[in-house]
Amino acid sequence: MKCLGIMMLVLSGYVMAGEIYQCSDYAATGFTGRDGQYRHTNFTKETFKMKIQDDRNISIVYSDLKYPQGYICFTPYNGNSVAEDLNILNTKSCVHENQNGYYFNFNVDNGKYILFRGSGYVSNANSVSTRIGNCTKFNP
């Protein structure tokens, strides 16, 4: 019970600062493999909280993980008129801070995201997934 109280205190501090979003997968699909054989599969949909930090990078917190996952973000076509033409001025293109093959793209205007976990096949791990969904601003 003491650990739960400490965890709630830490998460409440996390939730109260910056722009916080509640996110849910709409679909989760990919490939899973065993002994070098891969087949298409659907994954369990996930929900998570996302924080846009002051440096414009993001952190993602899943309920089953102790620590947030950090992503380093860029604005696609930054400083280029193509961004305006494509209506992606408020889009973030992010790579996991550990450079582990996880990519996260997010549109601040419409809340849509795509999360790609792509290193599994190359590193002989057992899965590769693509998740799409929506985020809504979280007001604690």
Phi and psi in degrees as GROMACS dihedral restraints (atoms count N, CA, C in turn):
[ dihedral_restraints ]
;  ai    aj    ak    al  type     phi  dphi    fc
    3     4     5     6     1   -61.8    20    10
    4     5     6     7     1   -42.8    20    10
    6     7     8     9     1   -62.4    20    10
    7     8     9    10     1   -39.3    20    10
    9    10    11    12     1   -62.4    20    10
   10    11    12    13     1   -41.9    20    10
   12    13    14    15     1   -63.0    20    10
   13    14    15    16     1   -42.8    20    10
   15    16    17    18     1   -65.0    20    10
   16    17    18    19     1   -43.1    20    10
   18    19    20    21     1   -62.4    20    10
   19    20    21    22     1   -42.3    20    10
   21    22    23    24     1   -63.6    20    10
   22    23    24    25     1   -38.4    20    10
   24    25    26    27     1   -64.7    20    10
   25    26    27    28     1   -45.0    20    10
   27    28    29    30     1   -63.6    20    10
   28    29    30    31     1   -47.0    20    10
   30    31    32    33     1   -67.0    20    10
   31    32    33    34     1   -33.7    20    10
   33    34    35    36     1   -66.6    20    10
   34    35    36    37     1   -36.9    20    10
   36    37    38    39     1   -66.1    20    10
   37    38    39    40     1   -37.0    20    10
   39    40    41    42     1   -65.5    20    10
   40    41    42    43     1   -44.4    20    10
   42    43    44    45     1   -71.9    20    10
   43    44    45    46     1   -27.4    20    10
   45    46    47    48     1   -81.6    20    10
   46    47    48    49     1   -13.5    20    10
   48    49    50    51     1  -108.4    20    10
   49    50    51    52     1   143.5    20    10
   51    52    53    54     1    74.3    20    10
   52    53    54    55     1  -171.7    20    10
   54    55    56    57     1   -86.0    20    10
   55    56    57    58     1   116.5    20    10
   57    58    59    60     1  -112.1    20    10
   58    59    60    61     1   137.7    20    10
   60    61    62    63     1  -126.6    20    10
   61    62    63    64     1   144.4    20    10
   63    64    65    66     1   -99.6    20    10
   64    65    66    67     1   124.8    20    10
   66    67    68    69     1  -122.2    20    10
   67    68    69    70     1   144.8    20    10
   69    70    71    72     1  -140.0    20    10
   70    71    72    73     1   136.6    20    10
   72    73    74    75     1   -66.4    20    10
   73    74    75    76     1   140.2    20    10
   75    76    77    78     1   -92.9    20    10
   76    77    78    79     1   -38.1    20    10
   78    79    80    81     1  -149.8    20    10
   79    80    81    82     1   149.6    20    10
   81    82    83    84     1  -142.7    20    10
   82    83    84    85     1   114.2    20    10
   84    85    86    87     1  -140.5    20    10
   85    86    87    88     1   168.3    20    10
   87    88    89    90     1   164.3    20    10
   88    89    90    91     1  -145.6    20    10
   90    91    92    93     1  -132.2    20    10
   91    92    93    94     1   143.3    20    10
   93    94    95    96     1  -127.5    20    10
   94    95    96    97     1   146.1    20    10
   96    97    98    99     1  -136.7    20    10
   97    98    99   100     1   158.9    20    10
   99   100   101   102     1  -150.8    20    10
  100   101   102   103     1   131.5    20    10
  102   103   104   105     1    54.7    20    10
  103   104   105   106     1    40.1    20    10
  105   106   107   108     1    78.6    20    10
  106   107   108   109     1     1.1    20    10
  108   109   110   111     1  -106.4    20    10
  109   110   111   112     1   122.7    20    10
  111   112   113   114     1  -113.7    20    10
  112   113   114   115     1   144.6    20    10
  114   115   116   117     1  -138.6    20    10
  115   116   117   118     1   154.2    20    10
  117   118   119   120     1   -68.0    20    10
  118   119   120   121     1   142.5    20    10
  120   121   122   123     1  -152.1    20    10
  121   122   123   124     1   161.6    20    10
  123   124   125   126     1  -104.7    20    10
  124   125   126   127     1   142.1    20    10
  126   127   128   129     1  -104.8    20    10
  127   128   129   130     1   161.4    20    10
  129   130   131   132     1   -65.8    20    10
  130   131   132   133     1   133.8    20    10
  132   133   134   135     1   -69.3    20    10
  133   134   135   136     1   145.7    20    10
  135   136   137   138     1  -118.5    20    10
  136   137   138   139     1   157.6    20    10
  138   139   140   141     1  -124.5    20    10
  139   140   141   142     1   152.3    20    10
  141   142   143   144     1  -160.1    20    10
  142   143   144   145     1   165.8    20    10
  144   145   146   147     1  -104.3    20    10
  145   146   147   148     1   141.8    20    10
  147   148   149   150     1  -126.1    20    10
  148   149   150   151     1   137.4    20    10
  150   151   152   153     1  -119.2    20    10
  151   152   153   154     1   127.2    20    10
  153   154   155   156     1   -88.7    20    10
  154   155   156   157     1   114.8    20    10
  156   157   158   159     1   -80.4    20    10
  157   158   159   160     1   169.8    20    10
  159   160   161   162     1   -58.5    20    10
  160   161   162   163     1   -31.7    20    10
  162   163   164   165     1   -84.5    20    10
  163   164   165   166     1     8.0    20    10
  165   166   167   168     1    73.9    20    10
  166   167   168   169     1     1.8    20    10
  168   169   170   171     1   -79.3    20    10
  169   170   171   172     1   175.0    20    10
  171   172   173   174     1  -127.8    20    10
  172   173   174   175     1   157.0    20    10
  174   175   176   177     1  -124.8    20    10
  175   176   177   178     1   141.0    20    10
  177   178   179   180     1  -119.7    20    10
  178   179   180   181     1   131.5    20    10
  180   181   182   183     1  -120.4    20    10
  181   182   183   184     1   118.9    20    10
  183   184   185   186     1   -95.1    20    10
  184   185   186   187     1   147.2    20    10
  186   187   188   189     1   -62.7    20    10
  187   188   189   190     1   -25.2    20    10
  189   190   191   192     1   -95.4    20    10
  190   191   192   193     1     3.1    20    10
  192   193   194   195     1  -112.5    20    10
  193   194   195   196     1   143.4    20    10
  195   196   197   198     1   -71.3    20    10
  196   197   198   199     1   -42.1    20    10
  198   199   200   201     1  -115.6    20    10
  199   200   201   202     1   147.0    20    10
  201   202   203   204     1   -68.7    20    10
  202   203   204   205     1   150.0    20    10
  204   205   206   207     1   -93.2    20    10
  205   206   207   208     1   126.3    20    10
  207   208   209   210     1   -93.8    20    10
  208   209   210   211     1   141.1    20    10
  210   211   212   213     1  -127.3    20    10
  211   212   213   214     1   135.3    20    10
  213   214   215   216     1   -93.9    20    10
  214   215   216   217     1   125.7    20    10
  216   217   218   219     1  -115.2    20    10
  217   218   219   220     1   152.0    20    10
  219   220   221   222     1  -133.0    20    10
  220   221   222   223     1   159.7    20    10
  222   223   224   225     1   -97.8    20    10
  223   224   225   226     1   118.6    20    10
  225   226   227   228     1   -58.7    20    10
  226   227   228   229     1   140.6    20    10
  228   229   230   231     1    57.7    20    10
  229   230   231   232     1    31.9    20    10
  231   232   233   234     1   -53.8    20    10
  232   233   234   235     1   126.6    20    10
  234   235   236   237     1    76.9    20    10
  235   236   237   238     1    12.8    20    10
  237   238   239   240     1  -118.2    20    10
  238   239   240   241     1   140.9    20    10
  240   241   242   243     1   -66.6    20    10
  241   242   243   244     1   -15.0    20    10
  243   244   245   246     1   -60.1    20    10
  244   245   246   247     1   -37.4    20    10
  246   247   248   249     1   -59.3    20    10
  247   248   249   250     1   -41.8    20    10
  249   250   251   252     1   -67.9    20    10
  250   251   252   253     1   -41.8    20    10
  252   253   254   255     1   -62.6    20    10
  253   254   255   256     1   -38.5    20    10
  255   256   257   258     1   -87.0    20    10
  256   257   258   259     1    -1.8    20    10
  258   259   260   261     1    58.2    20    10
  259   260   261   262     1    45.9    20    10
  261   262   263   264     1  -123.3    20    10
  262   263   264   265     1    29.6    20    10
  264   265   266   267     1   -61.6    20    10
  265   266   267   268     1   -31.3    20    10
  267   268   269   270     1  -106.3    20    10
  268   269   270   271     1    35.5    20    10
  270   271   272   273     1  -104.3    20    10
  271   272   273   274     1   139.4    20    10
  273   274   275   276     1  -112.4    20    10
  274   275   276   277     1   135.3    20    10
  276   277   278   279     1  -117.4    20    10
  277   278   279   280     1   115.9    20    10
  279   280   281   282     1  -125.2    20    10
  280   281   282   283     1   147.3    20    10
  282   283   284   285     1  -120.8    20    10
  283   284   285   286     1   141.5    20    10
  285   286   287   288     1   -58.8    20    10
  286   287   288   289     1   140.4    20    10
  288   289   290   291     1   -60.8    20    10
  289   290   291   292     1   -23.0    20    10
  291   292   293   294     1   -89.2    20    10
  292   293   294   295     1     3.0    20    10
  294   295   296   297     1    48.8    20    10
  295   296   297   298     1    51.4    20    10
  297   298   299   300     1  -102.0    20    10
  298   299   300   301     1    14.7    20    10
  300   301   302   303     1    90.0    20    10
  301   302   303   304     1    10.0    20    10
  303   304   305   306     1   -97.3    20    10
  304   305   306   307     1   130.4    20    10
  306   307   308   309     1  -129.1    20    10
  307   308   309   310     1   141.0    20    10
  309   310   311   312     1  -134.0    20    10
  310   311   312   313     1   123.8    20    10
  312   313   314   315     1  -117.5    20    10
  313   314   315   316     1   137.1    20    10
  315   316   317   318     1  -141.8    20    10
  316   317   318   319     1   136.4    20    10
  318   319   320   321     1  -107.8    20    10
  319   320   321   322     1   112.5    20    10
  321   322   323   324     1   -62.9    20    10
  322   323   324   325     1   -34.0    20    10
  324   325   326   327     1   -68.5    20    10
  325   326   327   328     1   -43.6    20    10
  327   328   329   330     1  -112.3    20    10
  328   329   330   331     1    -3.6    20    10
  330   331   332   333     1    78.2    20    10
  331   332   333   334     1     3.0    20    10
  333   334   335   336     1   -78.0    20    10
  334   335   336   337     1   146.1    20    10
  336   337   338   339     1  -140.5    20    10
  337   338   339   340     1   161.9    20    10
  339   340   341   342     1  -136.7    20    10
  340   341   342   343     1   133.1    20    10
  342   343   344   345     1  -121.0    20    10
  343   344   345   346     1   122.0    20    10
  345   346   347   348     1  -117.2    20    10
  346   347   348   349     1   123.0    20    10
  348   349   350   351     1  -111.6    20    10
  349   350   351   352     1    98.8    20    10
  351   352   353   354     1  -114.5    20    10
  352   353   354   355     1     7.4    20    10
  354   355   356   357     1   -87.9    20    10
  355   356   357   358     1   -11.0    20    10
  357   358   359   360     1   -56.7    20    10
  358   359   360   361     1   -48.9    20    10
  360   361   362   363     1   -65.4    20    10
  361   362   363   364     1   -43.5    20    10
  363   364   365   366     1   -68.7    20    10
  364   365   366   367     1   -36.6    20    10
  366   367   368   369     1   -95.6    20    10
  367   368   369   370     1    13.0    20    10
  369   370   371   372     1    62.9    20    10
  370   371   372   373     1    22.7    20    10
  372   373   374   375     1   -78.4    20    10
  373   374   375   376     1  -173.1    20    10
  375   376   377   378     1  -105.4    20    10
  376   377   378   379     1     4.9    20    10
  378   379   380   381     1  -159.3    20    10
  379   380   381   382     1   158.4    20    10
  381   382   383   384     1  -135.6    20    10
  382   383   384   385     1   132.9    20    10
  384   385   386   387     1  -137.5    20    10
  385   386   387   388     1   153.1    20    10
  387   388   389   390     1  -128.2    20    10
  388   389   390   391     1   128.5    20    10
  390   391   392   393     1  -123.8    20    10
  391   392   393   394     1   134.6    20    10
  393   394   395   396     1  -123.0    20    10
  394   395   396   397     1   150.6    20    10
  396   397   398   399     1  -175.2    20    10
  397   398   399   400     1  -166.2    20    10
  399   400   401   402     1  -130.7    20    10
  400   401   402   403     1   149.2    20    10
  402   403   404   405     1  -121.7    20    10
  403   404   405   406     1   142.7    20    10
  405   406   407   408     1  -123.8    20    10
  406   407   408   409     1   145.5    20    10
  408   409   410   411     1   -60.4    20    10
  409   410   411   412     1   133.4    20    10
  411   412   413   414     1   -97.5    20    10
  412   413   414   415     1   126.0    20    10
  414   415   416   417     1  -115.3    20    10
  415   416   417   418     1   101.4    20    10
